[in-house]
Amino acid sequence: MSDEEGTEYYTLICDDPSHEVVLVDCGAREMDVVLAVRKVTGQSLWHSRELARQAPVTLLGGLSAYRAQSSVAVLQSAGARAEWRQEAEPGERAVPSP
């Protein structure tokens, strides 16, 4: 028996693919958004301000859907436009989540 005859390959599909949080626009309440960015990323105040001013920017990656939604809710409550997306596999394009 050759290796080709006895080998079977399977593609595993993850139930909960990783997601990313994208800050689309800082909005009018910049300081509130900077504090929210600091809260969700754990970065310093200075680094959080730099991230907020670079919008659109990906803040977090590799998150569960729940954690990504929670982070977006914190950012939106501060006045920012933010969204969460399913991270694209290598060679694919990202698709916005509902």
Backbone as numpy.savetxt, mean C-alpha at the origin, in Angstrom:
# Nx Ny Nz CAx CAy CAz Cx Cy Cz
11.60 -44.58 -15.73 10.76 -43.40 -15.73 11.65 -42.15 -15.73
11.40 -41.24 -16.65 12.19 -40.02 -16.73 11.61 -38.96 -15.78
12.37 -37.92 -15.54 11.93 -36.85 -14.64 10.70 -36.14 -15.17
10.59 -35.99 -16.46 9.46 -35.28 -17.04 8.15 -36.02 -16.83
8.16 -37.32 -16.81 6.94 -38.09 -16.66 6.41 -38.06 -15.23
7.28 -38.01 -14.22 6.84 -38.09 -12.83 6.74 -36.74 -12.13
7.02 -35.66 -12.81 7.01 -34.35 -12.17 5.74 -33.60 -12.52
5.07 -33.12 -11.47 3.88 -32.29 -11.67 4.14 -30.94 -11.03
3.72 -29.89 -11.69 3.91 -28.55 -11.19 2.55 -27.92 -10.90
2.47 -27.18 -9.80 1.24 -26.52 -9.41 1.52 -25.05 -9.16
0.56 -24.23 -9.46 0.64 -22.81 -9.14 -0.23 -22.57 -7.93
0.36 -22.03 -6.86 -0.38 -21.75 -5.65 -0.87 -20.31 -5.68
-2.11 -20.12 -5.33 -2.71 -18.79 -5.31 -2.96 -18.42 -3.87
-2.43 -17.30 -3.45 -2.58 -16.84 -2.08 -3.99 -16.29 -1.88
-4.60 -16.61 -0.73 -5.94 -16.13 -0.44 -5.95 -14.62 -0.20
-4.92 -14.09 0.42 -4.88 -12.67 0.73 -3.58 -12.07 0.17
-3.62 -11.61 -1.07 -2.40 -11.02 -1.65 -2.03 -9.74 -0.91
-0.80 -9.35 -1.02 -0.34 -8.15 -0.32 -0.87 -6.89 -1.00
-1.01 -5.86 -0.20 -1.55 -4.59 -0.67 -0.59 -3.47 -0.32
-0.78 -2.34 -1.00 0.02 -1.15 -0.72 -0.89 0.04 -0.50
-0.39 1.03 0.25 -1.13 2.25 0.54 -0.47 3.38 -0.22
-1.27 4.10 -1.01 -0.75 5.20 -1.83 -1.40 6.51 -1.38
-0.56 7.48 -1.05 -1.03 8.83 -0.75 -1.13 9.56 -2.08
-2.36 9.85 -2.52 -2.58 10.46 -3.82 -2.39 11.97 -3.75
-2.97 12.60 -2.72 -2.89 14.06 -2.58 -2.93 14.40 -1.10
-2.12 15.36 -0.71 -2.03 15.76 0.68 -3.26 16.53 1.15
-3.87 17.28 0.27 -5.04 18.07 0.66 -4.67 19.38 1.31
-5.66 20.08 1.82 -5.46 21.41 2.39 -4.91 21.37 3.81
-5.17 20.29 4.54 -4.73 20.18 5.94 -3.40 19.43 6.03
-2.35 20.06 5.54 -1.05 19.39 5.41 -0.52 18.87 6.74
-0.58 19.65 7.79 -0.02 19.20 9.07 -0.78 18.00 9.62
-2.10 17.97 9.47 -2.89 16.82 9.91 -2.50 15.56 9.13
-2.26 15.74 7.84 -1.86 14.62 6.99 -0.46 14.15 7.35
0.44 15.07 7.62 1.79 14.70 8.03 1.75 13.86 9.30
0.93 14.26 10.26 0.80 13.49 11.51 0.18 12.12 11.25
-0.77 12.05 10.31 -1.37 10.76 9.96 -0.36 9.86 9.26
0.46 10.43 8.39 1.51 9.66 7.72 2.48 9.12 8.77
2.82 9.95 9.72 3.71 9.51 10.80 3.09 8.36 11.59
1.80 8.45 11.83 1.11 7.42 12.60 1.11 6.08 11.87
0.83 6.08 10.58 0.71 4.81 9.85 2.07 4.24 9.44
3.08 5.11 9.24 4.38 4.60 8.79 5.38 4.40 9.93
5.22 5.15 11.01 6.18 5.08 12.10 7.45 5.86 11.82
7.45 6.66 10.77 8.62 7.46 10.41 8.69 8.72 11.27
9.81 9.41 11.20 9.98 10.66 11.93 9.06 11.73 11.34
8.88 12.79 12.09 8.04 13.89 11.62 8.60 14.50 10.35
9.92 14.69 10.30 10.55 15.26 9.11 10.33 14.36 7.89
10.58 13.06 8.05 10.42 12.14 6.93 8.95 12.04 6.50
8.05 12.09 7.46 6.62 12.05 7.14 6.21 13.27 6.34
6.76 14.43 6.70 6.47 15.66 5.94 6.99 15.56 4.52
8.18 15.02 4.35 8.75 14.84 3.02 7.89 13.89 2.18
7.44 12.81 2.77 6.57 11.87 2.05 5.26 12.54 1.64
4.66 13.31 2.55 3.39 13.97 2.25 3.54 14.97 1.12
4.67 15.64 1.06 4.90 16.64 0.01 5.26 16.02 -1.34
5.61 14.74 -1.36 5.96 14.07 -2.60 4.77 13.38 -3.26
3.57 13.56 -2.72 2.39 12.87 -3.25 2.26 13.11 -4.74
1.89 12.12 -5.51 1.51 10.76 -5.13 2.72 9.89 -4.84
2.63 9.16 -3.73 3.74 8.32 -3.27 3.18 7.08 -2.57
3.87 5.96 -2.73 3.49 4.74 -2.01 4.09 4.81 -0.62
3.22 4.77 0.40 3.67 4.87 1.78 4.05 3.53 2.37
3.22 2.52 2.14 3.41 1.20 2.73 3.18 0.12 1.70
3.83 -1.00 1.88 3.63 -2.13 0.98 3.68 -3.43 1.76
3.18 -4.50 1.15 3.21 -5.80 1.78 2.23 -5.97 2.91
1.12 -5.24 2.86 0.13 -5.27 3.94 -1.03 -6.21 3.62
-1.72 -6.63 4.66 -2.98 -7.35 4.47 -4.03 -6.33 4.04
-5.13 -6.81 3.50 -6.20 -5.90 3.05 -6.74 -5.09 4.22
-6.89 -5.72 5.38 -7.42 -5.02 6.55 -6.50 -3.89 6.98
-5.21 -4.17 7.08 -4.25 -3.15 7.51 -4.17 -2.01 6.49
-4.23 -2.34 5.21 -4.20 -1.30 4.18 -5.44 -0.41 4.26
-6.61 -1.02 4.44 -7.85 -0.24 4.57 -7.81 0.64 5.80
-7.29 0.13 6.90 -7.20 0.91 8.14 -6.27 2.11 7.96
-5.15 1.90 7.30 -4.20 2.99 7.07 -4.81 4.07 6.18
-5.54 3.65 5.15 -6.20 4.61 4.26 -7.26 5.40 5.02
-7.99 4.74 5.92 -9.01 5.43 6.71 -8.38 6.51 7.59
-7.23 6.23 8.19 -6.53 7.21 9.02 -6.11 8.41 8.17
-5.57 8.14 7.00 -5.13 9.23 6.11 -6.31 10.06 5.63
-7.40 9.40 5.25 -8.58 10.13 4.76 -9.23 10.96 5.86
-9.21 10.47 7.08 -9.80 11.25 8.18 -8.98 12.50 8.47
-7.72 12.51 8.07 -6.86 13.69 8.23 -7.01 14.67 7.07
-7.77 14.29 6.04 -8.00 15.19 4.91 -7.24 14.84 3.65
-6.53 13.73 3.65 -5.75 13.33 2.47 -6.60 12.50 1.52
-6.17 12.47 0.26 -6.73 11.52 -0.69 -5.77 10.35 -0.74
-6.23 9.19 -0.34 -5.38 8.00 -0.30 -6.18 6.81 -0.80
-5.46 5.80 -1.28 -6.13 4.58 -1.74 -5.22 3.40 -1.47
-5.83 2.23 -1.43 -5.06 1.00 -1.28 -5.23 0.18 -2.53
-4.15 -0.50 -2.89 -4.14 -1.29 -4.12 -3.52 -2.65 -3.83
-3.93 -3.61 -4.62 -3.27 -4.90 -4.56 -1.92 -4.75 -5.24
-0.86 -5.22 -4.57 0.46 -5.12 -5.17 0.53 -6.01 -6.39
1.14 -5.49 -7.42 1.26 -6.24 -8.66 2.36 -7.29 -8.54
2.13 -8.41 -9.17 3.18 -9.42 -9.28 4.22 -8.88 -10.27
5.43 -9.36 -10.23 6.43 -8.88 -11.18 5.93 -9.05 -12.61
5.97 -7.97 -13.36 5.52 -8.01 -14.75 4.05 -7.65 -14.95
3.31 -7.41 -13.85 1.90 -7.04 -13.95 1.73 -5.59 -13.54
0.56 -5.03 -13.86 0.24 -3.67 -13.47 -0.65 -3.71 -12.24
-0.53 -2.69 -11.38 -1.35 -2.63 -10.16 -2.79 -2.30 -10.51
-3.71 -2.91 -9.77 -5.13 -2.67 -9.96 -5.68 -2.04 -8.71
-6.34 -0.85 -8.79 -6.91 -0.23 -7.60 -7.96 -1.13 -6.97
-7.96 -1.18 -5.64 -8.95 -1.98 -4.93 -10.21 -1.16 -4.73
-11.34 -1.81 -4.53 -12.61 -1.09 -4.37 -12.65 -0.24 -3.14
